[in-house]
Amino acid sequence: MKEIWQDALTEQQRKILNAACGDLAAQISWHGQKLSKDDFRHLIAGTVLGWRMMPAYDRGEGAAGFIMLGGSSLNLSKEQCIDAITMAFHLGDDPNSQGLKSPPVRWCAAVCKARWLADERVQDGHSF
C-alpha cells in the first residue's frame, strides 16, 4: 500500500514547472492576454486537475457572471505533475497547437537541464 507522501509533488517537479511557466509568461501571449508565471501555473494545473464552473460573487454591480475554478499546482500528484510539465513543454515548443501566434519558447537553462537538452543548444541561459 502506498503512503500519501509517495504520490506527492516533488520539490524538483515544482521547480521545473515554475521555471517552465516563467518562460511561458515571458514569451507567450495567451490568446491576446499577457499571463504571469502564476497564471500559467494555474491554467496548466486547472487543466490537469479539472475545472469547475460556478456563479461568481455578486457585488451588486450588474450580472455576476461565472468563474472557473481549477486547482493549485501544489495539489498535483507526481503523475499529474508529469502531465502538467509535459503540457507546459508542449505549449512552449509548439504554441501554434493552441492557436497562438508565437514562436517556440527559448527555454531557460533550468528547463533545458531538466529536459536533458544538449549543452551546445544552450547559450546565455536559453535554448535555441
N, C-alpha and C positions, 0 to 999 in steps of 0.2 A: 504494500500500500504506500502510495506517495504521500510525503509530507507536504503541507501547503507551501512551505518556503521553496520546495523544489520546482514549483511551477511559476514562481515569482519572476518578474522582470529583473534582469541583472543590471548592475551598475554600468558595465561595459555596453550593453544594449541601449541603456538610457542615454549614454554619452554619444553613441553613434547616431541614434535617432535625432538627438538635439543638434548635432553637427550638420546632419543632412537637412534638417528643417531650417537651420540658419542659412545654409547655402541656397535652398529654395527661396526663402524670404528675400535674400539679397538679389536674386537673379530672375525670378519668375513673377509675372503678374497673373493672378488667378482670375481669369475672365474679366479683366479690366480693374480688378481690385488689388491693391497692394496689401499683402498679408504679412504679419510679423512671424518670427520663428514660432512663437506660441500658437498663433493662428494656424499655421501649417501643422503643428503637432496635434492640435485639437481636431483639425479637419481629418487627418490621417487616423488618429486614434478613434474618432467617432465613426469613421467608415469601417474600421476593423471591428469595433465593439457593437456597432449598430446605432441607429438614430431613433429617437422618439420625438414625434411632433405633438405639441400641445399648445393650448391658448397662451398667449403672452400675458404679462401683468397689465391690467387695465389701469392706466394712470389718469383716466378721465379726459384725455386729450384726443378723442376720436377712437376709431376702431383699434382695438388692442392688437389684432393680427395674431400671428402664430410664431412660435420659436421652435428650433430643432435642438434637442439636447443629445449630446453624444456621451463620451466618457473620457476620463482622464487617462493619459498615457501611462500613469503610474499604476493603473488597474489592469494593464495588459499582462497576460501570461507570457512566458518565454516564447511559446509558439505564435501567439498573437503579435508579439513584438517583431518576430522574424517577418511576419506578413507585413507589418507596418513599415519596417525598414526597407523591405523589398519594394513596397508601394512607393516610398519616397525616392528610392533609387530609380525606379522605372519612370516616375514623373520627371525627375531631373534629366534622365538620359533621353527621354522622348516626350517632351511637353506636347507635341502635336497629337499624341494619343488621347489627350484630354481636351482637344480643340484649342490649345493655347498657341499663340503665335510668338513663341520664344525659342531662342536657340538652346541646345542642350546646356545643362549646368556645368560650370567648371568647378569641380569638387575641390574642397579644401583638403589639406594634407591628412587630416584625421580620417576623413571619409575614404580617401584613396588608400590609406593604410588598412582600414577595415575591409575594403573591397579587394585587397591584395593587388592593386594596380601597380604595374612596374614603375620603379623609381624614375626611369627616363621619361615617363609621361607626366611627371610632377615637376613643376617649376614655380618658384615663389609661392609654394603652398597650394597651387591649383593644378588640376589635371587638364590635359588637352585631348 
